[in-house]
Amino acid sequence: MDYLKLGMTGLDVSRLCLGCMTYGIPDRGNHAWTLDEATSRPILEKAVEAGINFFDTANVYSDGTSEEIVGRALKDFTRREEVVIATKVHGRMRPGPNGSGLSRKAIMTEIDASLTRLGTDYVDLYQIHRFDSEVPIEETLEALHDVVKAGKARYIGASSMYAWQFATMLHVSDANGWTRFSTMQDYLNLLYREEEREMLPLCEAEGIGVIPWSPLARGRLTRDWDEATNRSETDEFGATLYSHTADADRRVVERVAEIAKERGVPRAQVALAWVLAKPEVTAPIIGASKPGHLDDAIAALEIGLTEDEIARLEEPYVPHAVVGFA
């Protein structure tokens, strides 16, 4: 396993980050396809044994049960100081006022709840899951700064938003001397490359570590276009991401299949290798519901796509409407 500094921090993270939305009690939250604890633990253990030290979850995943499962597993399989635990805040955790969002009240409540579920005194990376247009930027940023100064988080990060919103937040942090975002977790894969226009150049210029979510487009890049899975049939959010560009997206998927066949490797390795080839990317956030998914992800680290292969993969792409911010 290779390790890189995360953005401009001194933190060393594995070249792959294990996304933990897959792990959680299926009837809690809105992801019926998640794996229960008994099924999740062998995959988390395999990730640790493979040298992955970077794990990303969120308070909202499976109503908090993802954090619980991940926290217990990592405590059993490794030492706290050896892993980098990231979680997120923004989504609705309970009904009524102040049950979601990025107010000071919500952030201070949710960091403590996440730490309890994870069974740790601090998280390494605390991220805002989305931009909150209903809360003053200053309130959110100062609250995050206070979380860091209280020792409850080592670094802070952000997730999908417009580049102008992220640039504004960076400016406000700098102007007030508050803790700066170290990472951007955005949506990037061969089926959605709109982040190449503004967000990736911004992150490169500002020294922000990029940790893309869904680098395999929720598995769509790993199988024939018309092949369905339990997740694809029940993933309401995923359905909204690919509903308007099906013809062009199908051609991209076919191009991935062509190059994978030529190389004699699974499609997942080719699609992930494309993301890894992006110089702005530190660590893609990979999902793994089977041990073999980890094998493919690790193998992708050794695939160096040629310039010709990258051009062929990118050629069928058409501009997409901006999605992923909801």
C-alpha positions as CSV (number, residue, x, y, z in Angstrom):
1,M,0.0,0.0,0.0
2,D,1.2,3.5,-0.9
3,Y,0.7,6.5,1.4
4,L,0.4,10.2,0.6
5,K,0.1,13.4,2.7
6,L,-3.5,14.5,2.9
7,G,-3.5,17.9,1.2
8,M,-1.2,20.3,2.9
9,T,-1.4,18.5,6.2
10,G,1.3,16.2,7.7
11,L,-1.2,13.3,7.9
12,D,-0.2,10.2,6.0
13,V,-3.2,8.3,4.4
14,S,-3.4,5.2,2.3
15,R,-3.9,5.7,-1.4
16,L,-7.3,4.1,-1.0
17,C,-9.9,5.2,1.5
18,L,-12.6,2.6,2.5
19,G,-16.0,4.1,2.3
20,C,-18.2,2.7,5.0
21,M,-21.7,3.6,3.8
22,T,-21.9,-0.1,2.9
23,Y,-21.8,-1.2,6.5
24,G,-24.9,-0.7,8.7
25,I,-28.1,-2.2,9.9
26,P,-30.2,-2.6,6.7
27,D,-33.5,-1.6,8.3
28,R,-32.1,1.5,9.8
29,G,-31.9,4.6,7.6
30,N,-32.6,4.5,3.8
31,H,-30.0,2.0,2.5
32,A,-31.7,-1.4,2.5
33,W,-28.7,-2.9,0.7
34,T,-26.2,-2.4,3.6
35,L,-24.3,-5.2,5.3
36,D,-24.9,-6.1,8.9
37,E,-22.1,-6.2,11.4
38,A,-21.3,-9.9,11.1
39,T,-20.9,-9.6,7.3
40,S,-19.1,-6.2,7.5
41,R,-16.3,-7.2,9.9
42,P,-14.3,-9.6,7.7
43,I,-14.2,-6.9,5.0
44,L,-13.0,-4.2,7.4
45,E,-10.4,-6.6,8.8
46,K,-9.2,-7.4,5.3
47,A,-8.8,-3.7,4.6
48,V,-6.7,-3.2,7.7
49,E,-4.5,-6.2,6.8
50,A,-4.1,-4.8,3.3
51,G,-2.6,-1.6,4.7
52,I,-5.6,0.7,4.3
53,N,-5.5,3.1,7.2
54,F,-8.2,5.6,6.0
55,F,-11.9,4.9,6.7
56,D,-14.8,7.3,5.9
57,T,-18.3,7.1,7.3
58,A,-21.0,9.6,8.3
59,N,-23.4,10.2,11.1
60,V,-26.4,9.7,8.8
61,Y,-25.3,6.3,7.3
62,S,-27.8,3.7,8.4
63,D,-29.0,6.0,11.2
64,G,-25.6,6.0,12.9
65,T,-25.1,2.2,12.9
66,S,-22.3,2.5,10.3
67,E,-20.3,4.5,12.8
68,E,-21.0,1.9,15.5
69,I,-19.9,-1.0,13.4
70,V,-16.8,0.7,12.1
71,G,-15.8,1.9,15.5
72,R,-16.1,-1.5,17.1
73,A,-14.3,-3.3,14.2
74,L,-11.3,-0.9,14.1
75,K,-10.9,-1.1,17.8
76,D,-10.7,-4.9,17.5
77,F,-8.5,-5.0,14.4
78,T,-5.9,-2.3,14.9
79,R,-4.7,0.5,17.3
80,R,-6.4,3.8,17.3
81,E,-3.3,5.7,16.5
82,E,-2.7,3.6,13.3
83,V,-5.9,4.6,11.6
84,V,-7.4,7.7,10.1
85,I,-11.1,7.9,10.9
86,A,-13.3,10.4,9.0
87,T,-17.0,11.1,9.5
88,K,-19.5,13.7,8.4
89,V,-22.2,16.0,9.6
90,H,-25.2,17.7,7.9
91,G,-27.9,15.0,7.2
92,R,-31.0,14.7,9.3
93,M,-30.5,12.5,12.4
94,R,-33.9,13.2,14.1
95,P,-37.2,15.0,13.3
96,G,-37.9,18.5,14.3
97,P,-35.9,21.7,14.5
98,N,-32.1,21.4,14.8
99,G,-32.1,17.7,13.8
100,S,-29.9,18.4,10.7
101,G,-27.7,21.0,9.1
102,L,-24.6,23.0,10.0
103,S,-25.6,25.3,12.8
104,R,-23.4,25.6,15.8
105,K,-26.0,23.6,17.8
106,A,-26.1,20.8,15.2
107,I,-22.4,20.5,14.9
108,M,-21.7,20.5,18.6
109,T,-24.4,17.9,19.2
110,E,-23.4,15.7,16.3
111,I,-19.7,15.6,16.9
112,D,-20.3,14.2,20.4
113,A,-22.8,11.7,19.1
114,S,-20.4,10.5,16.4
115,L,-17.6,10.1,18.9
116,T,-19.8,8.1,21.2
117,R,-20.9,5.8,18.3
118,L,-17.3,5.4,17.1
119,G,-16.0,4.7,20.6
120,T,-13.2,7.2,20.3
121,D,-12.2,10.6,21.8
122,Y,-11.6,12.2,18.4
123,V,-11.9,11.8,14.7
124,D,-9.1,12.5,12.4
125,L,-11.2,14.2,9.7
126,Y,-14.6,15.9,10.4
127,Q,-16.4,16.8,7.2
128,I,-19.5,18.8,6.3
129,H,-21.5,16.5,4.2
130,R,-23.0,19.2,2.1
131,F,-23.2,23.0,2.0
132,D,-25.9,24.5,4.2
133,S,-27.4,27.6,2.6
134,E,-29.6,28.3,5.6
135,V,-26.8,28.9,8.1
136,P,-24.3,31.7,8.0
137,I,-20.9,30.5,6.7
138,E,-19.2,32.2,9.7
139,E,-21.3,30.2,12.2
140,T,-20.4,26.9,10.6
141,L,-16.7,27.6,10.2
142,E,-16.3,29.0,13.7
143,A,-18.1,25.9,15.2
144,L,-15.8,23.6,13.2
145,H,-12.8,25.6,14.4
146,D,-13.9,25.1,18.0
147,V,-14.4,21.4,17.4
148,V,-10.7,21.2,16.4
149,K,-9.5,23.4,19.2
150,A,-11.4,21.2,21.7
151,G,-9.4,18.2,20.4
152,K,-12.5,16.4,19.0
153,A,-11.2,16.5,15.4
154,R,-7.7,16.8,14.0
155,Y,-8.7,18.2,10.6
156,I,-11.8,19.4,8.8
157,G,-13.1,18.7,5.3
158,A,-16.0,19.5,3.0
159,S,-18.0,17.5,0.5
160,S,-19.9,18.2,-2.7
161,M,-20.8,21.8,-3.4
162,Y,-20.2,24.5,-6.0
163,A,-16.6,25.6,-6.4
164,W,-17.6,29.2,-5.6
165,Q,-19.1,28.1,-2.3
166,F,-16.0,26.2,-1.4
167,A,-13.8,29.2,-2.4
168,T,-15.9,31.5,-0.2
169,M,-15.6,29.2,2.8
170,L,-11.8,29.0,2.4
171,H,-11.7,32.8,2.2
172,V,-13.8,33.3,5.3
173,S,-11.6,30.8,7.3
174,D,-8.5,32.6,6.2
175,A,-9.9,36.1,7.0
176,N,-10.8,35.0,10.5
177,G,-7.9,32.8,11.4
178,W,-10.1,29.7,11.7
179,T,-9.1,26.2,10.9
180,R,-9.1,25.7,7.2
181,F,-10.6,22.8,5.2
182,S,-7.9,20.3,4.3
183,T,-10.0,18.1,2.0
184,M,-12.8,18.0,-0.6
185,Q,-14.9,14.9,-0.9
186,D,-16.5,15.4,-4.3
187,Y,-18.2,13.3,-6.9
188,L,-15.8,12.2,-9.7
189,N,-15.7,9.2,-12.0
190,L,-15.7,8.4,-15.7
191,L,-19.5,9.0,-15.9
192,Y,-19.3,12.3,-14.1
193,R,-16.4,14.6,-14.8
194,E,-17.9,18.0,-14.2
195,E,-15.6,18.5,-11.2
196,E,-12.7,18.9,-13.7
197,R,-14.0,22.3,-14.7
198,E,-13.6,24.2,-11.5
199,M,-13.4,22.2,-8.3
200,L,-10.3,20.2,-9.1
201,P,-8.3,23.3,-10.3
202,L,-9.4,25.1,-7.2
203,C,-8.3,22.3,-4.9
204,E,-4.9,22.1,-6.7
205,A,-4.4,25.8,-6.3
206,E,-5.4,25.8,-2.6
207,G,-3.5,22.6,-1.6
208,I,-6.7,20.7,-0.8
209,G,-6.6,16.9,-0.7
210,V,-9.2,15.4,-3.0
211,I,-11.0,12.2,-1.9
212,P,-13.7,11.5,-4.5
213,W,-16.8,9.5,-3.6
214,S,-18.3,6.9,-5.9
215,P,-15.2,6.5,-8.2
216,L,-16.9,3.5,-9.8
217,A,-20.3,5.3,-10.3
218,R,-22.0,3.1,-7.7
219,G,-20.8,0.0,-9.6
220,R,-22.2,1.1,-13.0
221,L,-18.7,1.1,-14.5
222,T,-18.0,-2.4,-13.4
223,R,-20.7,-4.3,-15.3
224,D,-22.8,-4.2,-18.4
225,W,-25.1,-1.2,-18.6
226,D,-28.3,-3.2,-18.4
227,E,-27.2,-5.5,-15.6
228,A,-29.0,-4.8,-12.3
229,T,-28.0,-5.4,-8.7
230,N,-29.9,-5.3,-5.4
231,R,-28.3,-1.9,-4.7
232,S,-29.0,-0.4,-8.1
233,E,-32.7,-1.5,-7.8
234,T,-33.1,0.1,-4.4
235,D,-30.7,3.1,-4.5
236,E,-33.0,6.0,-5.0
237,F,-30.2,8.6,-4.9
238,G,-28.1,6.7,-7.3
239,A,-30.9,6.6,-9.8
240,T,-31.0,10.4,-9.9
241,L,-27.3,10.6,-10.8
242,Y,-27.5,8.8,-14.2
243,S,-31.1,9.4,-15.5
244,H,-30.4,12.0,-18.2
245,T,-27.3,10.9,-20.1
246,A,-27.9,7.2,-20.5
247,D,-26.8,6.9,-24.1
248,A,-23.4,8.6,-23.6
249,D,-22.9,6.9,-20.3
250,R,-23.5,3.5,-21.9
251,R,-20.7,4.2,-24.4
252,V,-18.3,5.1,-21.6
253,V,-19.1,1.8,-19.8
254,E,-18.5,-0.1,-23.1
255,R,-15.2,1.6,-23.5
256,V,-14.2,0.6,-20.0
257,A,-15.1,-3.0,-20.9
258,E,-13.0,-2.9,-24.1
259,I,-9.8,-1.7,-22.3
260,A,-10.4,-4.2,-19.4
261,K,-10.7,-7.0,-21.9
262,E,-7.5,-5.9,-23.7
263,R,-5.6,-5.9,-20.4
264,G,-7.2,-9.0,-19.1
265,V,-8.3,-7.4,-15.9
266,P,-11.7,-6.7,-14.3
267,R,-13.5,-3.4,-15.3
268,A,-13.3,-2.1,-11.8
269,Q,-9.5,-1.9,-12.0
270,V,-9.6,0.2,-15.2
271,A,-12.2,2.6,-13.9
272,L,-10.5,3.1,-10.6
273,A,-7.1,3.5,-12.3
274,W,-8.5,6.4,-14.3
275,V,-9.4,8.2,-11.0
276,L,-6.1,7.4,-9.5
277,A,-4.3,8.9,-12.5
278,K,-5.8,12.3,-11.7
279,P,-2.9,14.3,-10.1
280,E,-5.3,16.2,-7.8
281,V,-6.7,13.0,-6.3
282,T,-5.2,11.8,-3.0
283,A,-7.4,8.8,-2.2
284,P,-10.6,7.7,-3.9
285,I,-13.3,6.5,-1.5
286,I,-14.0,2.9,-2.5
287,G,-16.9,0.8,-1.6
288,A,-16.6,-2.9,-0.8
289,S,-19.4,-5.3,-0.2
290,K,-17.3,-8.4,-1.0
291,P,-13.7,-9.2,-0.2
292,G,-13.0,-9.3,-4.0
293,H,-13.9,-5.7,-4.3
294,L,-10.9,-4.8,-2.1
295,D,-8.7,-7.0,-4.2
296,D,-9.7,-5.2,-7.4
297,A,-9.2,-1.8,-5.7
298,I,-5.7,-2.7,-4.5
299,A,-4.8,-4.1,-7.9
300,A,-5.8,-0.9,-9.6
301,L,-2.9,0.8,-7.8
302,E,-0.6,-1.1,-10.0
303,I,-2.3,-0.2,-13.3
304,G,-0.7,2.6,-15.1
305,L,-3.0,3.6,-17.9
306,T,-1.4,4.9,-21.0
307,E,-2.2,8.3,-22.5
308,D,-3.9,6.6,-25.3
309,E,-6.1,4.5,-23.0
310,I,-7.1,7.5,-21.0
311,A,-8.0,9.4,-24.2
312,R,-10.1,6.4,-25.3
313,L,-11.9,6.2,-21.9
314,E,-12.7,9.9,-21.9
315,E,-13.7,10.3,-25.6
316,P,-17.4,9.3,-25.3
317,Y,-18.1,11.7,-22.4
318,V,-20.6,14.5,-22.9
319,P,-21.3,17.4,-20.5
320,H,-23.6,16.5,-17.6
321,A,-26.0,18.6,-15.5
322,V,-24.5,19.3,-12.1
323,V,-25.6,16.7,-9.6
324,G,-24.6,15.2,-6.3
325,F,-25.2,18.3,-4.1
326,A,-28.5,17.2,-2.7
